[in-house]
């Protein structure tokens, strides 16, 4: 299967991973067996790392919050930021860790925890790492769009209000 066909498959399942191999094959005019083989190979090659469900927790009447935490760190000799990132992503509370350019070095995502628990995690775990110079915690107040999915209703009137 061509690289372009695999990229098209990836774009389709990134939006909806519940589609069957037959659905994908029909959409791309491919053989379902070829789609199944390509998906299996991409899973083995770790191109596809997992299948997730995107949940609108605001609709679930949940009192927990999500946060992003900026970390400014001193890189370690010989391993740069990798060892620090590894230490951070080992915590079960952490959903994602990214190396960033700009004002801070690492971005840590935490989802669905009580605000006090996130504050305690930052104070007692992250800020105590020797290489961490500073942290800045941002709580997510409202999610409008995530992974290409809108979380807000688009049925409101978008016409400009004109008054005399």
TIDRENKE-587273 format. One record per residue (C-alpha): residue number from 1; residue in three letters; x, y, z. Coordinates in steps of 0.2 Angstrom, whole numbers, padded with zeros to 4 digits, m for minus. Example, Ala and Ser with C-alpha at 12.3 -4.5 7.8 and 13.67 -1.06 7.14 Angstrom:
2
pos->1 | code->ALA | X->0062 | Y->m0022 | Z->0039 .
pos->2 | code->SER | X->0068 | Y->m0005 | Z->0036 .
END
This chain:
164
pos->1 | code->UNK | X->0000 | Y->0000 | Z->0000 .
pos->2 | code->UNK | X->0006 | Y->0017 | Z->m0004 .
pos->3 | code->UNK | X->0012 | Y->0030 | Z->0009 .
pos->4 | code->UNK | X->m0002 | Y->0042 | Z->0003 .
pos->5 | code->UNK | X->m0015 | Y->0028 | Z->0005 .
pos->6 | code->UNK | X->m0009 | Y->0025 | Z->0023 .
pos->7 | code->UNK | X->m0009 | Y->0044 | Z->0027 .
pos->8 | code->UNK | X->m0027 | Y->0045 | Z->0021 .
pos->9 | code->UNK | X->m0032 | Y->0030 | Z->0032 .
pos->10 | code->UNK | X->m0023 | Y->0039 | Z->0047 .
pos->11 | code->UNK | X->m0033 | Y->0055 | Z->0044 .
pos->12 | code->UNK | X->m0049 | Y->0045 | Z->0043 .
pos->13 | code->UNK | X->m0046 | Y->0035 | Z->0059 .
pos->14 | code->UNK | X->m0040 | Y->0050 | Z->0068 .
pos->15 | code->UNK | X->m0057 | Y->0058 | Z->0066 .
pos->16 | code->UNK | X->m0067 | Y->0042 | Z->0070 .
pos->17 | code->UNK | X->m0058 | Y->0026 | Z->0075 .
pos->18 | code->UNK | X->m0074 | Y->0017 | Z->0076 .
pos->19 | code->UNK | X->m0075 | Y->0015 | Z->0057 .
pos->20 | code->UNK | X->m0073 | Y->m0003 | Z->0051 .
pos->21 | code->UNK | X->m0061 | Y->m0008 | Z->0039 .
pos->22 | code->UNK | X->m0075 | Y->m0010 | Z->0026 .
pos->23 | code->UNK | X->m0080 | Y->0008 | Z->0029 .
pos->24 | code->UNK | X->m0063 | Y->0014 | Z->0027 .
pos->25 | code->UNK | X->m0060 | Y->0004 | Z->0011 .
pos->26 | code->UNK | X->m0076 | Y->0011 | Z->0004 .
pos->27 | code->UNK | X->m0071 | Y->0029 | Z->0008 .
pos->28 | code->UNK | X->m0054 | Y->0026 | Z->m0001 .
pos->29 | code->UNK | X->m0059 | Y->0014 | Z->m0014 .
pos->30 | code->UNK | X->m0048 | Y->0001 | Z->m0007 .
pos->31 | code->UNK | X->m0049 | Y->m0018 | Z->m0003 .
pos->32 | code->UNK | X->m0054 | Y->m0021 | Z->0015 .
pos->33 | code->UNK | X->m0041 | Y->m0034 | Z->0017 .
pos->34 | code->UNK | X->m0028 | Y->m0021 | Z->0012 .
pos->35 | code->UNK | X->m0034 | Y->m0009 | Z->0025 .
pos->36 | code->UNK | X->m0034 | Y->m0022 | Z->0039 .
pos->37 | code->UNK | X->m0016 | Y->m0026 | Z->0034 .
pos->38 | code->UNK | X->m0010 | Y->m0008 | Z->0033 .
pos->39 | code->UNK | X->m0018 | Y->m0004 | Z->0050 .
pos->40 | code->UNK | X->m0010 | Y->m0020 | Z->0058 .
pos->41 | code->UNK | X->0007 | Y->m0015 | Z->0051 .
pos->42 | code->UNK | X->0005 | Y->0003 | Z->0057 .
pos->43 | code->UNK | X->0000 | Y->m0003 | Z->0075 .
pos->44 | code->UNK | X->0016 | Y->m0014 | Z->0075 .
pos->45 | code->UNK | X->0027 | Y->0000 | Z->0069 .
pos->46 | code->UNK | X->0019 | Y->0011 | Z->0083 .
pos->47 | code->UNK | X->0013 | Y->0024 | Z->0070 .
pos->48 | code->UNK | X->m0004 | Y->0020 | Z->0078 .
pos->49 | code->UNK | X->m0001 | Y->0021 | Z->0096 .
pos->50 | code->UNK | X->m0019 | Y->0018 | Z->0103 .
pos->51 | code->UNK | X->m0037 | Y->0021 | Z->0101 .
pos->52 | code->UNK | X->m0045 | Y->0034 | Z->0112 .
pos->53 | code->UNK | X->m0063 | Y->0041 | Z->0116 .
pos->54 | code->UNK | X->m0065 | Y->0059 | Z->0117 .
pos->55 | code->UNK | X->m0077 | Y->0063 | Z->0131 .
pos->56 | code->UNK | X->m0085 | Y->0080 | Z->0135 .
pos->57 | code->UNK | X->m0083 | Y->0079 | Z->0154 .
pos->58 | code->UNK | X->m0093 | Y->0095 | Z->0156 .
pos->59 | code->UNK | X->m0109 | Y->0086 | Z->0150 .
pos->60 | code->UNK | X->m0105 | Y->0072 | Z->0163 .
pos->61 | code->UNK | X->m0108 | Y->0083 | Z->0177 .
pos->62 | code->UNK | X->m0091 | Y->0081 | Z->0184 .
pos->63 | code->UNK | X->m0082 | Y->0092 | Z->0197 .
pos->64 | code->UNK | X->m0065 | Y->0088 | Z->0192 .
pos->65 | code->UNK | X->m0053 | Y->0099 | Z->0182 .
pos->66 | code->UNK | X->m0040 | Y->0098 | Z->0169 .
pos->67 | code->UNK | X->m0024 | Y->0108 | Z->0169 .
pos->68 | code->UNK | X->m0008 | Y->0111 | Z->0159 .
pos->69 | code->UNK | X->0008 | Y->0115 | Z->0168 .
pos->70 | code->UNK | X->0023 | Y->0124 | Z->0161 .
pos->71 | code->UNK | X->0040 | Y->0118 | Z->0167 .
pos->72 | code->UNK | X->0056 | Y->0128 | Z->0165 .
pos->73 | code->UNK | X->0070 | Y->0115 | Z->0168 .
pos->74 | code->UNK | X->0089 | Y->0114 | Z->0168 .
pos->75 | code->UNK | X->0093 | Y->0101 | Z->0155 .
pos->76 | code->UNK | X->0105 | Y->0087 | Z->0161 .
pos->77 | code->UNK | X->0122 | Y->0084 | Z->0153 .
pos->78 | code->UNK | X->0121 | Y->0070 | Z->0141 .
pos->79 | code->UNK | X->0103 | Y->0067 | Z->0140 .
pos->80 | code->UNK | X->0096 | Y->0085 | Z->0139 .
pos->81 | code->UNK | X->0077 | Y->0086 | Z->0143 .
pos->82 | code->UNK | X->0074 | Y->0067 | Z->0140 .
pos->83 | code->UNK | X->0078 | Y->0061 | Z->0157 .
pos->84 | code->UNK | X->0068 | Y->0074 | Z->0166 .
pos->85 | code->UNK | X->0053 | Y->0071 | Z->0154 .
pos->86 | code->UNK | X->0054 | Y->0053 | Z->0158 .
pos->87 | code->UNK | X->0053 | Y->0056 | Z->0176 .
pos->88 | code->UNK | X->0038 | Y->0067 | Z->0174 .
pos->89 | code->UNK | X->0028 | Y->0055 | Z->0162 .
pos->90 | code->UNK | X->0031 | Y->0041 | Z->0174 .
pos->91 | code->UNK | X->0018 | Y->0049 | Z->0186 .
pos->92 | code->UNK | X->0001 | Y->0041 | Z->0183 .
pos->93 | code->UNK | X->m0008 | Y->0058 | Z->0185 .
pos->94 | code->UNK | X->0001 | Y->0064 | Z->0170 .
pos->95 | code->UNK | X->m0008 | Y->0062 | Z->0153 .
pos->96 | code->UNK | X->0005 | Y->0070 | Z->0142 .
pos->97 | code->UNK | X->0022 | Y->0078 | Z->0142 .
pos->98 | code->UNK | X->0029 | Y->0089 | Z->0127 .
pos->99 | code->UNK | X->0045 | Y->0097 | Z->0124 .
pos->100 | code->UNK | X->0042 | Y->0115 | Z->0119 .
pos->101 | code->UNK | X->0051 | Y->0130 | Z->0112 .
pos->102 | code->UNK | X->0048 | Y->0147 | Z->0119 .
pos->103 | code->UNK | X->0047 | Y->0153 | Z->0137 .
pos->104 | code->UNK | X->0046 | Y->0136 | Z->0145 .
pos->105 | code->UNK | X->0054 | Y->0119 | Z->0141 .
pos->106 | code->UNK | X->0041 | Y->0105 | Z->0146 .
pos->107 | code->UNK | X->0022 | Y->0106 | Z->0145 .
pos->108 | code->UNK | X->0013 | Y->0094 | Z->0156 .
pos->109 | code->UNK | X->m0006 | Y->0089 | Z->0154 .
pos->110 | code->UNK | X->m0016 | Y->0083 | Z->0168 .
pos->111 | code->UNK | X->m0034 | Y->0078 | Z->0165 .
pos->112 | code->UNK | X->m0049 | Y->0075 | Z->0177 .
pos->113 | code->UNK | X->m0043 | Y->0078 | Z->0195 .
pos->114 | code->UNK | X->m0049 | Y->0088 | Z->0209 .
pos->115 | code->UNK | X->m0040 | Y->0106 | Z->0209 .
pos->116 | code->UNK | X->m0032 | Y->0102 | Z->0226 .
pos->117 | code->UNK | X->m0025 | Y->0086 | Z->0220 .
pos->118 | code->UNK | X->m0017 | Y->0095 | Z->0205 .
pos->119 | code->UNK | X->m0010 | Y->0109 | Z->0216 .
pos->120 | code->UNK | X->m0003 | Y->0096 | Z->0228 .
pos->121 | code->UNK | X->0005 | Y->0086 | Z->0213 .
pos->122 | code->UNK | X->0013 | Y->0102 | Z->0207 .
pos->123 | code->UNK | X->0019 | Y->0107 | Z->0224 .
pos->124 | code->UNK | X->0025 | Y->0090 | Z->0231 .
pos->125 | code->UNK | X->0031 | Y->0081 | Z->0215 .
pos->126 | code->UNK | X->0035 | Y->0092 | Z->0201 .
pos->127 | code->UNK | X->0042 | Y->0107 | Z->0210 .
pos->128 | code->UNK | X->0053 | Y->0096 | Z->0220 .
pos->129 | code->UNK | X->0063 | Y->0089 | Z->0205 .
pos->130 | code->UNK | X->0080 | Y->0096 | Z->0206 .
pos->131 | code->UNK | X->0081 | Y->0101 | Z->0188 .
pos->132 | code->UNK | X->0064 | Y->0111 | Z->0189 .
pos->133 | code->UNK | X->0067 | Y->0129 | Z->0190 .
pos->134 | code->UNK | X->0049 | Y->0135 | Z->0190 .
pos->135 | code->UNK | X->0031 | Y->0130 | Z->0186 .
pos->136 | code->UNK | X->0016 | Y->0138 | Z->0180 .
pos->137 | code->UNK | X->m0001 | Y->0129 | Z->0182 .
pos->138 | code->UNK | X->m0016 | Y->0134 | Z->0170 .
pos->139 | code->UNK | X->m0033 | Y->0126 | Z->0174 .
pos->140 | code->UNK | X->m0044 | Y->0123 | Z->0159 .
pos->141 | code->UNK | X->m0060 | Y->0133 | Z->0162 .
pos->142 | code->UNK | X->m0070 | Y->0127 | Z->0146 .
pos->143 | code->UNK | X->m0066 | Y->0116 | Z->0132 .
pos->144 | code->UNK | X->m0072 | Y->0123 | Z->0115 .
pos->145 | code->UNK | X->m0063 | Y->0111 | Z->0103 .
pos->146 | code->UNK | X->m0052 | Y->0096 | Z->0106 .
pos->147 | code->UNK | X->m0044 | Y->0085 | Z->0093 .
pos->148 | code->UNK | X->m0054 | Y->0093 | Z->0079 .
pos->149 | code->UNK | X->m0071 | Y->0090 | Z->0088 .
pos->150 | code->UNK | X->m0082 | Y->0105 | Z->0093 .
pos->151 | code->UNK | X->m0088 | Y->0105 | Z->0111 .
pos->152 | code->UNK | X->m0100 | Y->0120 | Z->0108 .
pos->153 | code->UNK | X->m0116 | Y->0121 | Z->0099 .
pos->154 | code->UNK | X->m0115 | Y->0130 | Z->0082 .
pos->155 | code->UNK | X->m0134 | Y->0132 | Z->0080 .
pos->156 | code->UNK | X->m0134 | Y->0150 | Z->0087 .
pos->157 | code->UNK | X->m0138 | Y->0164 | Z->0074 .
pos->158 | code->UNK | X->m0122 | Y->0170 | Z->0067 .
pos->159 | code->UNK | X->m0129 | Y->0186 | Z->0059 .
pos->160 | code->UNK | X->m0122 | Y->0203 | Z->0064 .
pos->161 | code->UNK | X->m0133 | Y->0212 | Z->0075 .
pos->162 | code->UNK | X->m0138 | Y->0229 | Z->0067 .
pos->163 | code->UNK | X->m0147 | Y->0242 | Z->0078 .
pos->164 | code->UNK | X->m0155 | Y->0258 | Z->0072 .
END
